[in-house]
Amino acid sequence: MDAPIGHFDTAHPAPDRLDELTGPVADAVRHWSGSVPADQIVYVDTDPQWADTAVFVEHYGRELLERSANCVVVAAKRGGETTLAACVVLSTTRVDVNGVVRRRLGARKASFASMDTAVGETGMEYGGITPLGLPAAWPVLVDSAVVDLPYVLVGSGRRRGKLLVPGKAFAELPGAVVLEGLGVAV
């Protein structure tokens, strides 16, 4: 199979590569129920040494810079309560944590969650966190620019490997809320 975007040596429908995914991500793919068929989610094997965005696009295709998204975990606090959420924005932007995120989550203060919290709560590797397979109670805030793309490259739950996901599928994830302006220019 050829990858729908990028230049990868191997590409497979994600349901055929569940053993390459972390448990929560494999479960999300296994029980996928969105309008996009699960076999349109593509797993591509990538080398962890090229996982950082700048190096990654040099190796796998410069066009991926405009078609990649980051998934970051945020912690929103109000009155002693902390709400964890995921934010999905294009890799060419940054998450508007103190504006859009804080207001959407009704928080007094919002910040990026610590690495230990992000890894511990998601069951995924840091640097590979993906919006597929997150805890069901979490809000998943998705920038509208992500949803508008035919395919988007995101983490696979591990630093090795990535997922290519049709953009519209992000709007159908459990807890998903599509927002304008979540990602702001760097």
GIDA-V310486 format. One record per backbone hydrogen bond with DSSP energy under -0.5 kcal/mol. CO is the residue of the C=O (numbers start at 1). NH is the residue of the N-H. Records with the same first field share a line. If there is no record, write none. Layout:
CO->NH / NH
This chain:
6->8
10->45
12->43
13->16
14->17
15->18
17->20
18->21
22->26
23->27
24->28
25->29
26->30
27->31
29->32
35->37
37->40
38->41
40->42
41->14
42->164
43->12
44->162
46->161
47->50
48->51
52->56
53->57
54->58
55->59
56->60
57->61
60->7
61->64
62->65
63->66
64->67
65->68
67->153
68->91
70->72 / 89
72->87
73->113
74->76 / 85
75->111
76->83
77->108 / 109
78->81
81->78
83->76
84->139
85->74
86->141
87->72 / 89
88->143
89->70
90->93
92->186
94->184
95->97
96->101
97->102
99->103
100->104
101->105
102->107
103->106
109->77
111->75
114->118
115->119
116->120
117->121
118->122
119->123
125->128
128->157
129->155
131->133 / 134
135->138
139->86 / 141
140->142 / 177
141->88
142->179
143->146 / 147
144->148
146->149
149->167
152->154 / 165
153->69
154->163
156->22
157->125
158->156
159->161
161->156
162->44
163->154 / 165
164->42
165->152
166->169 / 170
167->170 / 171
168->171
169->172
170->173
173->176
175->140
177->142
179->144 / 182
182->96 / 184
184->94
